[in-house]
Amino acid sequence: MARGNTSTAHVVISMEGQQAVNLMKALQNQVKRTRQELEAMERAGQMDTDDYKNKQKELQSMERAIRANRTAYIDLDKIVKNLSGTTLGQLQKALKECRKQMQNLSADD
């Protein structure tokens, strides 16, 4: 009778959690300031200026980054909560995505 080979892999997921939280808070604060600037420009009747349009694009970009990071966090959270049924490939993919999102946040500073 042939014996099955069984191996166990230990995966350590390491992230600077506080750094990611701080970056998200900073990004959210920047979104708030940009919205306030846009509102002030609207009150001043400057909606047709290039500066206003650039601020709108900047706001949309920041909001996309926040949504992408929330999605990445939710995906990672699902995997971490179900570690017993998670494959090594899924863990590696989640870690890669998480690192990518953290890198994107760092690059936006």
ROMIVO-772238 format. One record per atom (N, C-alpha, C): residue number from 1; residue in one letter; atom name; z, y, x. Coordinates in steps of 0.1 Angstrom, whole numbers, plus 5000, padded with zeros to 4 digits. Example, Ala and Ser with C-alpha at 12.3 -4.5 7.8 and 13.67 -1.06 7.14 Angstrom:
BEGIN
<pt i="1" aa="a" at="N" c3="5078" c2="4943" c1="5132"/>
<pt i="1" aa="a" at="CA" c3="5078" c2="4955" c1="5123"/>
<pt i="1" aa="a" at="C" c3="5078" c2="4967" c1="5132"/>
<pt i="2" aa="s" at="N" c3="5071" c2="4978" c1="5128"/>
<pt i="2" aa="s" at="CA" c3="5071" c2="4989" c1="5137"/>
<pt i="2" aa="s" at="C" c3="5079" c2="5000" c1="5129"/>
This chain:
BEGIN
<pt i="1" aa="m" at="N" c3="5000" c2="4988" c1="5008"/>
<pt i="1" aa="m" at="CA" c3="5000" c2="5000" c1="5000"/>
<pt i="1" aa="m" at="C" c3="5000" c2="5012" c1="5009"/>
<pt i="2" aa="a" at="N" c3="4991" c2="5021" c1="5006"/>
<pt i="2" aa="a" at="CA" c3="4990" c2="5033" c1="5014"/>
<pt i="2" aa="a" at="C" c3="5000" c2="5044" c1="5010"/>
<pt i="3" aa="r" at="N" c3="5006" c2="5050" c1="5020"/>
<pt i="3" aa="r" at="CA" c3="5015" c2="5060" c1="5018"/>
<pt i="3" aa="r" at="C" c3="5008" c2="5074" c1="5017"/>
<pt i="4" aa="g" at="N" c3="5012" c2="5082" c1="5007"/>
<pt i="4" aa="g" at="CA" c3="5006" c2="5095" c1="5006"/>
<pt i="4" aa="g" at="C" c3="5012" c2="5105" c1="5016"/>
<pt i="5" aa="n" at="N" c3="5004" c2="5113" c1="5022"/>
<pt i="5" aa="n" at="CA" c3="5009" c2="5123" c1="5031"/>
<pt i="5" aa="n" at="C" c3="5013" c2="5135" c1="5023"/>
<pt i="6" aa="t" at="N" c3="5025" c2="5139" c1="5024"/>
<pt i="6" aa="t" at="CA" c3="5031" c2="5150" c1="5017"/>
<pt i="6" aa="t" at="C" c3="5035" c2="5160" c1="5028"/>
<pt i="7" aa="s" at="N" c3="5031" c2="5172" c1="5026"/>
<pt i="7" aa="s" at="CA" c3="5035" c2="5183" c1="5035"/>
<pt i="7" aa="s" at="C" c3="5040" c2="5195" c1="5026"/>
<pt i="8" aa="t" at="N" c3="5049" c2="5202" c1="5032"/>
<pt i="8" aa="t" at="CA" c3="5055" c2="5213" c1="5025"/>
<pt i="8" aa="t" at="C" c3="5052" c2="5226" c1="5034"/>
<pt i="9" aa="a" at="N" c3="5047" c2="5236" c1="5027"/>
<pt i="9" aa="a" at="CA" c3="5045" c2="5248" c1="5034"/>
<pt i="9" aa="a" at="C" c3="5055" c2="5259" c1="5030"/>
<pt i="10" aa="h" at="N" c3="5060" c2="5266" c1="5040"/>
<pt i="10" aa="h" at="CA" c3="5069" c2="5277" c1="5037"/>
<pt i="10" aa="h" at="C" c3="5062" c2="5290" c1="5040"/>
<pt i="11" aa="v" at="N" c3="5062" c2="5298" c1="5029"/>
<pt i="11" aa="v" at="CA" c3="5055" c2="5311" c1="5031"/>
<pt i="11" aa="v" at="C" c3="5065" c2="5322" c1="5029"/>
<pt i="12" aa="v" at="N" c3="5064" c2="5331" c1="5039"/>
<pt i="12" aa="v" at="CA" c3="5073" c2="5342" c1="5038"/>
<pt i="12" aa="v" at="C" c3="5065" c2="5354" c1="5035"/>
<pt i="13" aa="i" at="N" c3="5068" c2="5361" c1="5023"/>
<pt i="13" aa="i" at="CA" c3="5061" c2="5373" c1="5019"/>
<pt i="13" aa="i" at="C" c3="5070" c2="5385" c1="5024"/>
<pt i="14" aa="s" at="N" c3="5064" c2="5392" c1="5033"/>
<pt i="14" aa="s" at="CA" c3="5072" c2="5404" c1="5038"/>
<pt i="14" aa="s" at="C" c3="5065" c2="5417" c1="5035"/>
<pt i="15" aa="m" at="N" c3="5072" c2="5426" c1="5029"/>
<pt i="15" aa="m" at="CA" c3="5066" c2="5439" c1="5026"/>
<pt i="15" aa="m" at="C" c3="5077" c2="5449" c1="5027"/>
<pt i="16" aa="e" at="N" c3="5074" c2="5461" c1="5030"/>
<pt i="16" aa="e" at="CA" c3="5083" c2="5472" c1="5030"/>
<pt i="16" aa="e" at="C" c3="5084" c2="5477" c1="5016"/>
<pt i="17" aa="g" at="N" c3="5092" c2="5471" c1="5008"/>
<pt i="17" aa="g" at="CA" c3="5093" c2="5474" c1="4994"/>
<pt i="17" aa="g" at="C" c3="5097" c2="5489" c1="4991"/>
<pt i="18" aa="q" at="N" c3="5106" c2="5494" c1="4999"/>
<pt i="18" aa="q" at="CA" c3="5110" c2="5508" c1="4997"/>
<pt i="18" aa="q" at="C" c3="5099" c2="5518" c1="5001"/>
<pt i="19" aa="q" at="N" c3="5092" c2="5514" c1="5011"/>
<pt i="19" aa="q" at="CA" c3="5080" c2="5523" c1="5015"/>
<pt i="19" aa="q" at="C" c3="5070" c2="5523" c1="5003"/>
<pt i="20" aa="a" at="N" c3="5067" c2="5512" c1="4997"/>
<pt i="20" aa="a" at="CA" c3="5058" c2="5512" c1="4986"/>
<pt i="20" aa="a" at="C" c3="5063" c2="5520" c1="4974"/>
<pt i="21" aa="v" at="N" c3="5076" c2="5519" c1="4971"/>
<pt i="21" aa="v" at="CA" c3="5082" c2="5526" c1="4960"/>
<pt i="21" aa="v" at="C" c3="5081" c2="5541" c1="4963"/>
<pt i="22" aa="n" at="N" c3="5084" c2="5545" c1="4976"/>
<pt i="22" aa="n" at="CA" c3="5084" c2="5559" c1="4979"/>
<pt i="22" aa="n" at="C" c3="5070" c2="5565" c1="4978"/>
<pt i="23" aa="l" at="N" c3="5060" c2="5557" c1="4983"/>
<pt i="23" aa="l" at="CA" c3="5046" c2="5561" c1="4982"/>
<pt i="23" aa="l" at="C" c3="5041" c2="5563" c1="4967"/>
<pt i="24" aa="m" at="N" c3="5045" c2="5554" c1="4959"/>
<pt i="24" aa="m" at="CA" c3="5042" c2="5555" c1="4945"/>
<pt i="24" aa="m" at="C" c3="5049" c2="5568" c1="4938"/>
<pt i="25" aa="k" at="N" c3="5061" c2="5570" c1="4942"/>
<pt i="25" aa="k" at="CA" c3="5068" c2="5582" c1="4936"/>
<pt i="25" aa="k" at="C" c3="5061" c2="5595" c1="4941"/>
<pt i="26" aa="a" at="N" c3="5058" c2="5595" c1="4954"/>
<pt i="26" aa="a" at="CA" c3="5051" c2="5607" c1="4959"/>
<pt i="26" aa="a" at="C" c3="5037" c2="5609" c1="4952"/>
<pt i="27" aa="l" at="N" c3="5030" c2="5598" c1="4950"/>
<pt i="27" aa="l" at="CA" c3="5017" c2="5599" c1="4943"/>
<pt i="27" aa="l" at="C" c3="5019" c2="5604" c1="4929"/>
<pt i="28" aa="q" at="N" c3="5029" c2="5599" c1="4922"/>
<pt i="28" aa="q" at="CA" c3="5032" c2="5604" c1="4908"/>
<pt i="28" aa="q" at="C" c3="5036" c2="5618" c1="4908"/>
<pt i="29" aa="n" at="N" c3="5044" c2="5623" c1="4918"/>
<pt i="29" aa="n" at="CA" c3="5047" c2="5637" c1="4919"/>
<pt i="29" aa="n" at="C" c3="5035" c2="5646" c1="4921"/>
<pt i="30" aa="q" at="N" c3="5026" c2="5641" c1="4930"/>
<pt i="30" aa="q" at="CA" c3="5014" c2="5648" c1="4933"/>
<pt i="30" aa="q" at="C" c3="5005" c2="5649" c1="4920"/>
<pt i="31" aa="v" at="N" c3="5005" c2="5639" c1="4912"/>
<pt i="31" aa="v" at="CA" c3="4997" c2="5639" c1="4899"/>
<pt i="31" aa="v" at="C" c3="5003" c2="5649" c1="4890"/>
<pt i="32" aa="k" at="N" c3="5016" c2="5650" c1="4889"/>
<pt i="32" aa="k" at="CA" c3="5023" c2="5660" c1="4881"/>
<pt i="32" aa="k" at="C" c3="5020" c2="5674" c1="4885"/>
<pt i="33" aa="r" at="N" c3="5021" c2="5676" c1="4898"/>
<pt i="33" aa="r" at="CA" c3="5017" c2="5690" c1="4904"/>
<pt i="33" aa="r" at="C" c3="5003" c2="5694" c1="4901"/>
<pt i="34" aa="t" at="N" c3="4994" c2="5684" c1="4903"/>
<pt i="34" aa="t" at="CA" c3="4980" c2="5687" c1="4901"/>
<pt i="34" aa="t" at="C" c3="4977" c2="5690" c1="4886"/>
<pt i="35" aa="r" at="N" c3="4983" c2="5682" c1="4877"/>
<pt i="35" aa="r" at="CA" c3="4982" c2="5685" c1="4863"/>
<pt i="35" aa="r" at="C" c3="4987" c2="5699" c1="4859"/>
<pt i="36" aa="q" at="N" c3="4998" c2="5703" c1="4865"/>
<pt i="36" aa="q" at="CA" c3="5003" c2="5717" c1="4863"/>
<pt i="36" aa="q" at="C" c3="4994" c2="5727" c1="4868"/>
<pt i="37" aa="e" at="N" c3="4988" c2="5725" c1="4880"/>
<pt i="37" aa="e" at="CA" c3="4978" c2="5734" c1="4885"/>
<pt i="37" aa="e" at="C" c3="4966" c2="5735" c1="4876"/>
<pt i="38" aa="l" at="N" c3="4961" c2="5724" c1="4871"/>
<pt i="38" aa="l" at="CA" c3="4950" c2="5724" c1="4862"/>
<pt i="38" aa="l" at="C" c3="4953" c2="5732" c1="4849"/>
<pt i="39" aa="e" at="N" c3="4965" c2="5730" c1="4844"/>
<pt i="39" aa="e" at="CA" c3="4969" c2="5737" c1="4832"/>
<pt i="39" aa="e" at="C" c3="4970" c2="5752" c1="4834"/>
<pt i="40" aa="a" at="N" c3="4975" c2="5756" c1="4846"/>
<pt i="40" aa="a" at="CA" c3="4975" c2="5770" c1="4849"/>
<pt i="40" aa="a" at="C" c3="4961" c2="5776" c1="4851"/>
<pt i="41" aa="m" at="N" c3="4952" c2="5768" c1="4856"/>
<pt i="41" aa="m" at="CA" c3="4938" c2="5773" c1="4858"/>
<pt i="41" aa="m" at="C" c3="4932" c2="5774" c1="4844"/>
<pt i="42" aa="e" at="N" c3="4935" c2="5765" c1="4835"/>
<pt i="42" aa="e" at="CA" c3="4930" c2="5766" c1="4821"/>
<pt i="42" aa="e" at="C" c3="4934" c2="5778" c1="4814"/>
<pt i="43" aa="r" at="N" c3="4947" c2="5781" c1="4816"/>
<pt i="43" aa="r" at="CA" c3="4953" c2="5793" c1="4809"/>
<pt i="43" aa="r" at="C" c3="4946" c2="5806" c1="4815"/>
<pt i="44" aa="a" at="N" c3="4943" c2="5805" c1="4828"/>
<pt i="44" aa="a" at="CA" c3="4936" c2="5817" c1="4835"/>
<pt i="44" aa="a" at="C" c3="4921" c2="5817" c1="4832"/>
<pt i="45" aa="g" at="N" c3="4916" c2="5807" c1="4825"/>
<pt i="45" aa="g" at="CA" c3="4902" c2="5807" c1="4822"/>
<pt i="45" aa="g" at="C" c3="4893" c2="5803" c1="4834"/>
<pt i="46" aa="q" at="N" c3="4898" c2="5795" c1="4843"/>
<pt i="46" aa="q" at="CA" c3="4891" c2="5791" c1="4855"/>
<pt i="46" aa="q" at="C" c3="4885" c2="5777" c1="4854"/>
<pt i="47" aa="m" at="N" c3="4882" c2="5773" c1="4842"/>
<pt i="47" aa="m" at="CA" c3="4877" c2="5759" c1="4840"/>
<pt i="47" aa="m" at="C" c3="4863" c2="5756" c1="4845"/>
<pt i="48" aa="d" at="N" c3="4855" c2="5767" c1="4847"/>
<pt i="48" aa="d" at="CA" c3="4842" c2="5765" c1="4852"/>
<pt i="48" aa="d" at="C" c3="4841" c2="5766" c1="4867"/>
<pt i="49" aa="t" at="N" c3="4852" c2="5768" c1="4874"/>
<pt i="49" aa="t" at="CA" c3="4851" c2="5770" c1="4889"/>
<pt i="49" aa="t" at="C" c3="4850" c2="5756" c1="4896"/>
<pt i="50" aa="d" at="N" c3="4845" c2="5757" c1="4908"/>
<pt i="50" aa="d" at="CA" c3="4844" c2="5745" c1="4916"/>
<pt i="50" aa="d" at="C" c3="4858" c2="5739" c1="4920"/>
<pt i="51" aa="d" at="N" c3="4868" c2="5749" c1="4922"/>
<pt i="51" aa="d" at="CA" c3="4881" c2="5745" c1="4925"/>
<pt i="51" aa="d" at="C" c3="4887" c2="5736" c1="4914"/>
<pt i="52" aa="y" at="N" c3="4885" c2="5740" c1="4901"/>
<pt i="52" aa="y" at="CA" c3="4890" c2="5733" c1="4890"/>
<pt i="52" aa="y" at="C" c3="4884" c2="5719" c1="4889"/>
<pt i="53" aa="k" at="N" c3="4871" c2="5719" c1="4891"/>
<pt i="53" aa="k" at="CA" c3="4864" c2="5706" c1="4891"/>
<pt i="53" aa="k" at="C" c3="4869" c2="5696" c1="4902"/>
<pt i="54" aa="n" at="N" c3="4871" c2="5702" c1="4914"/>
<pt i="54" aa="n" at="CA" c3="4876" c2="5694" c1="4925"/>
<pt i="54" aa="n" at="C" c3="4890" c2="5689" c1="4922"/>
<pt i="55" aa="k" at="N" c3="4898" c2="5697" c1="4915"/>
<pt i="55" aa="k" at="CA" c3="4912" c2="5693" c1="4912"/>
<pt i="55" aa="k" at="C" c3="4911" c2="5682" c1="4901"/>
<pt i="56" aa="q" at="N" c3="4902" c2="5683" c1="4892"/>
<pt i="56" aa="q" at="CA" c3="4900" c2="5672" c1="4882"/>
<pt i="56" aa="q" at="C" c3="4897" c2="5659" c1="4889"/>
<pt i="57" aa="k" at="N" c3="4887" c2="5659" c1="4898"/>
<pt i="57" aa="k" at="CA" c3="4883" c2="5647" c1="4905"/>
<pt i="57" aa="k" at="C" c3="4895" c2="5641" c1="4913"/>
<pt i="58" aa="e" at="N" c3="4903" c2="5650" c1="4920"/>
<pt i="58" aa="e" at="CA" c3="4914" c2="5646" c1="4927"/>
<pt i="58" aa="e" at="C" c3="4924" c2="5639" c1="4918"/>
<pt i="59" aa="l" at="N" c3="4927" c2="5645" c1="4906"/>
<pt i="59" aa="l" at="CA" c3="4936" c2="5639" c1="4897"/>
<pt i="59" aa="l" at="C" c3="4931" c2="5625" c1="4892"/>
<pt i="60" aa="q" at="N" c3="4918" c2="5624" c1="4889"/>
<pt i="60" aa="q" at="CA" c3="4913" c2="5611" c1="4885"/>
<pt i="60" aa="q" at="C" c3="4914" c2="5601" c1="4896"/>
<pt i="61" aa="s" at="N" c3="4912" c2="5605" c1="4908"/>
<pt i="61" aa="s" at="CA" c3="4913" c2="5595" c1="4919"/>
<pt i="61" aa="s" at="C" c3="4928" c2="5590" c1="4921"/>
<pt i="62" aa="m" at="N" c3="4937" c2="5600" c1="4920"/>
<pt i="62" aa="m" at="CA" c3="4951" c2="5596" c1="4921"/>
<pt i="62" aa="m" at="C" c3="4955" c2="5587" c1="4909"/>
<pt i="63" aa="e" at="N" c3="4951" c2="5590" c1="4897"/>
<pt i="63" aa="e" at="CA" c3="4954" c2="5581" c1="4886"/>
<pt i="63" aa="e" at="C" c3="4948" c2="5567" c1="4887"/>
<pt i="64" aa="r" at="N" c3="4936" c2="5566" c1="4893"/>
<pt i="64" aa="r" at="CA" c3="4930" c2="5553" c1="4895"/>
<pt i="64" aa="r" at="C" c3="4939" c2="5545" c1="4905"/>
<pt i="65" aa="a" at="N" c3="4943" c2="5552" c1="4916"/>
<pt i="65" aa="a" at="CA" c3="4952" c2="5545" c1="4926"/>
<pt i="65" aa="a" at="C" c3="4965" c2="5540" c1="4920"/>
<pt i="66" aa="i" at="N" c3="4971" c2="5548" c1="4911"/>
<pt i="66" aa="i" at="CA" c3="4983" c2="5544" c1="4904"/>
<pt i="66" aa="i" at="C" c3="4980" c2="5532" c1="4896"/>
<pt i="67" aa="r" at="N" c3="4969" c2="5532" c1="4888"/>
<pt i="67" aa="r" at="CA" c3="4966" c2="5520" c1="4879"/>
<pt i="67" aa="r" at="C" c3="4963" c2="5508" c1="4888"/>
<pt i="68" aa="a" at="N" c3="4956" c2="5509" c1="4898"/>
<pt i="68" aa="a" at="CA" c3="4953" c2="5498" c1="4907"/>
<pt i="68" aa="a" at="C" c3="4965" c2="5492" c1="4913"/>
<pt i="69" aa="n" at="N" c3="4975" c2="5500" c1="4917"/>
<pt i="69" aa="n" at="CA" c3="4987" c2="5495" c1="4923"/>
<pt i="69" aa="n" at="C" c3="4996" c2="5489" c1="4913"/>
<pt i="70" aa="r" at="N" c3="4996" c2="5494" c1="4900"/>
<pt i="70" aa="r" at="CA" c3="5004" c2="5487" c1="4890"/>
<pt i="70" aa="r" at="C" c3="4998" c2="5474" c1="4887"/>
<pt i="71" aa="t" at="N" c3="4985" c2="5473" c1="4886"/>
<pt i="71" aa="t" at="CA" c3="4979" c2="5460" c1="4884"/>
<pt i="71" aa="t" at="C" c3="4982" c2="5450" c1="4895"/>
<pt i="72" aa="a" at="N" c3="4981" c2="5454" c1="4907"/>
<pt i="72" aa="a" at="CA" c3="4984" c2="5446" c1="4919"/>
<pt i="72" aa="a" at="C" c3="4999" c2="5441" c1="4918"/>
<pt i="73" aa="y" at="N" c3="5008" c2="5450" c1="4914"/>
<pt i="73" aa="y" at="CA" c3="5022" c2="5447" c1="4914"/>
<pt i="73" aa="y" at="C" c3="5024" c2="5437" c1="4903"/>
<pt i="74" aa="i" at="N" c3="5018" c2="5439" c1="4891"/>
<pt i="74" aa="i" at="CA" c3="5019" c2="5429" c1="4880"/>
<pt i="74" aa="i" at="C" c3="5014" c2="5415" c1="4884"/>
<pt i="75" aa="d" at="N" c3="5003" c2="5415" c1="4891"/>
<pt i="75" aa="d" at="CA" c3="4998" c2="5402" c1="4896"/>
<pt i="75" aa="d" at="C" c3="5007" c2="5395" c1="4906"/>
<pt i="76" aa="l" at="N" c3="5012" c2="5403" c1="4915"/>
<pt i="76" aa="l" at="CA" c3="5022" c2="5397" c1="4925"/>
<pt i="76" aa="l" at="C" c3="5034" c2="5393" c1="4918"/>
<pt i="77" aa="d" at="N" c3="5039" c2="5401" c1="4908"/>
<pt i="77" aa="d" at="CA" c3="5051" c2="5397" c1="4901"/>
<pt i="77" aa="d" at="C" c3="5050" c2="5384" c1="4894"/>
<pt i="78" aa="k" at="N" c3="5038" c2="5382" c1="4887"/>
<pt i="78" aa="k" at="CA" c3="5036" c2="5369" c1="4880"/>
<pt i="78" aa="k" at="C" c3="5037" c2="5357" c1="4890"/>
<pt i="79" aa="i" at="N" c3="5031" c2="5359" c1="4902"/>
<pt i="79" aa="i" at="CA" c3="5030" c2="5348" c1="4912"/>
<pt i="79" aa="i" at="C" c3="5044" c2="5345" c1="4917"/>
<pt i="80" aa="v" at="N" c3="5052" c2="5356" c1="4920"/>
<pt i="80" aa="v" at="CA" c3="5065" c2="5354" c1="4926"/>
<pt i="80" aa="v" at="C" c3="5074" c2="5347" c1="4915"/>
<pt i="81" aa="k" at="N" c3="5073" c2="5351" c1="4903"/>
<pt i="81" aa="k" at="CA" c3="5081" c2="5345" c1="4892"/>
<pt i="81" aa="k" at="C" c3="5078" c2="5330" c1="4890"/>
<pt i="82" aa="n" at="N" c3="5066" c2="5326" c1="4894"/>
<pt i="82" aa="n" at="CA" c3="5062" c2="5312" c1="4892"/>
<pt i="82" aa="n" at="C" c3="5058" c2="5306" c1="4905"/>
<pt i="83" aa="l" at="N" c3="5067" c2="5307" c1="4915"/>
<pt i="83" aa="l" at="CA" c3="5064" c2="5302" c1="4929"/>
<pt i="83" aa="l" at="C" c3="5063" c2="5287" c1="4929"/>
<pt i="84" aa="s" at="N" c3="5070" c2="5280" c1="4920"/>
<pt i="84" aa="s" at="CA" c3="5070" c2="5266" c1="4921"/>
<pt i="84" aa="s" at="C" c3="5056" c2="5260" c1="4917"/>
<pt i="85" aa="g" at="N" c3="5049" c2="5268" c1="4909"/>
<pt i="85" aa="g" at="CA" c3="5035" c2="5263" c1="4905"/>
<pt i="85" aa="g" at="C" c3="5024" c2="5271" c1="4911"/>
<pt i="86" aa="t" at="N" c3="5027" c2="5279" c1="4921"/>
<pt i="86" aa="t" at="CA" c3="5017" c2="5287" c1="4928"/>
<pt i="86" aa="t" at="C" c3="5012" c2="5280" c1="4940"/>
<pt i="87" aa="t" at="N" c3="4999" c2="5280" c1="4942"/>
<pt i="87" aa="t" at="CA" c3="4993" c2="5274" c1="4954"/>
<pt i="87" aa="t" at="C" c3="4994" c2="5284" c1="4966"/>
<pt i="88" aa="l" at="N" c3="4993" c2="5278" c1="4977"/>
<pt i="88" aa="l" at="CA" c3="4993" c2="5286" c1="4990"/>
<pt i="88" aa="l" at="C" c3="4981" c2="5296" c1="4989"/>
<pt i="89" aa="g" at="N" c3="4970" c2="5292" c1="4984"/>
<pt i="89" aa="g" at="CA" c3="4958" c2="5301" c1="4983"/>
<pt i="89" aa="g" at="C" c3="4961" c2="5313" c1="4974"/>
<pt i="90" aa="q" at="N" c3="4968" c2="5311" c1="4963"/>
<pt i="90" aa="q" at="CA" c3="4972" c2="5322" c1="4954"/>
<pt i="90" aa="q" at="C" c3="4981" c2="5331" c1="4961"/>
<pt i="91" aa="l" at="N" c3="4991" c2="5326" c1="4968"/>
<pt i="91" aa="l" at="CA" c3="5001" c2="5334" c1="4975"/>
<pt i="91" aa="l" at="C" c3="4994" c2="5343" c1="4986"/>
<pt i="92" aa="q" at="N" c3="4984" c2="5336" c1="4993"/>
<pt i="92" aa="q" at="CA" c3="4977" c2="5344" c1="5004"/>
<pt i="92" aa="q" at="C" c3="4969" c2="5355" c1="4997"/>
<pt i="93" aa="k" at="N" c3="4962" c2="5352" c1="4986"/>
<pt i="93" aa="k" at="CA" c3="4954" c2="5362" c1="4979"/>
<pt i="93" aa="k" at="C" c3="4963" c2="5373" c1="4975"/>
<pt i="94" aa="a" at="N" c3="4974" c2="5370" c1="4969"/>
<pt i="94" aa="a" at="CA" c3="4983" c2="5381" c1="4964"/>
<pt i="94" aa="a" at="C" c3="4988" c2="5389" c1="4975"/>
<pt i="95" aa="l" at="N" c3="4992" c2="5383" c1="4986"/>
<pt i="95" aa="l" at="CA" c3="4997" c2="5390" c1="4998"/>
<pt i="95" aa="l" at="C" c3="4986" c2="5399" c1="5003"/>
<pt i="96" aa="k" at="N" c3="4974" c2="5394" c1="5004"/>
<pt i="96" aa="k" at="CA" c3="4963" c2="5402" c1="5009"/>
<pt i="96" aa="k" at="C" c3="4960" c2="5414" c1="5000"/>
<pt i="97" aa="e" at="N" c3="4960" c2="5412" c1="4987"/>
<pt i="97" aa="e" at="CA" c3="4958" c2="5423" c1="4978"/>
<pt i="97" aa="e" at="C" c3="4969" c2="5433" c1="4979"/>
<pt i="98" aa="c" at="N" c3="4981" c2="5429" c1="4980"/>
<pt i="98" aa="c" at="CA" c3="4993" c2="5438" c1="4981"/>
<pt i="98" aa="c" at="C" c3="4992" c2="5446" c1="4994"/>
<pt i="99" aa="r" at="N" c3="4988" c2="5440" c1="5005"/>
<pt i="99" aa="r" at="CA" c3="4987" c2="5447" c1="5017"/>
<pt i="99" aa="r" at="C" c3="4976" c2="5457" c1="5016"/>
<pt i="100" aa="k" at="N" c3="4965" c2="5454" c1="5010"/>
<pt i="100" aa="k" at="CA" c3="4953" c2="5463" c1="5008"/>
<pt i="100" aa="k" at="C" c3="4957" c2="5475" c1="5000"/>
<pt i="101" aa="q" at="N" c3="4965" c2="5473" c1="4989"/>
<pt i="101" aa="q" at="CA" c3="4969" c2="5484" c1="4981"/>
<pt i="101" aa="q" at="C" c3="4979" c2="5493" c1="4988"/>
<pt i="102" aa="m" at="N" c3="4988" c2="5487" c1="4996"/>
<pt i="102" aa="m" at="CA" c3="4997" c2="5495" c1="5004"/>
<pt i="102" aa="m" at="C" c3="4990" c2="5503" c1="5015"/>
<pt i="103" aa="q" at="N" c3="4980" c2="5497" c1="5021"/>
<pt i="103" aa="q" at="CA" c3="4971" c2="5504" c1="5031"/>
<pt i="103" aa="q" at="C" c3="4964" c2="5516" c1="5024"/>
<pt i="104" aa="n" at="N" c3="4959" c2="5514" c1="5012"/>
<pt i="104" aa="n" at="CA" c3="4952" c2="5524" c1="5005"/>
<pt i="104" aa="n" at="C" c3="4961" c2="5536" c1="5002"/>
<pt i="105" aa="l" at="N" c3="4974" c2="5533" c1="4998"/>
<pt i="105" aa="l" at="CA" c3="4984" c2="5543" c1="4996"/>
<pt i="105" aa="l" at="C" c3="4987" c2="5551" c1="5009"/>
<pt i="106" aa="s" at="N" c3="4988" c2="5544" c1="5020"/>
<pt i="106" aa="s" at="CA" c3="4991" c2="5550" c1="5032"/>
<pt i="106" aa="s" at="C" c3="4980" c2="5559" c1="5037"/>
<pt i="107" aa="a" at="N" c3="4968" c2="5555" c1="5034"/>
<pt i="107" aa="a" at="CA" c3="4956" c2="5563" c1="5038"/>
<pt i="107" aa="a" at="C" c3="4954" c2="5575" c1="5030"/>
<pt i="108" aa="d" at="N" c3="4960" c2="5576" c1="5018"/>
<pt i="108" aa="d" at="CA" c3="4958" c2="5587" c1="5010"/>
<pt i="108" aa="d" at="C" c3="4968" c2="5598" c1="5013"/>
<pt i="109" aa="d" at="N" c3="4978" c2="5595" c1="5021"/>
<pt i="109" aa="d" at="CA" c3="4988" c2="5606" c1="5025"/>
<pt i="109" aa="d" at="C" c3="4982" c2="5617" c1="5032"/>
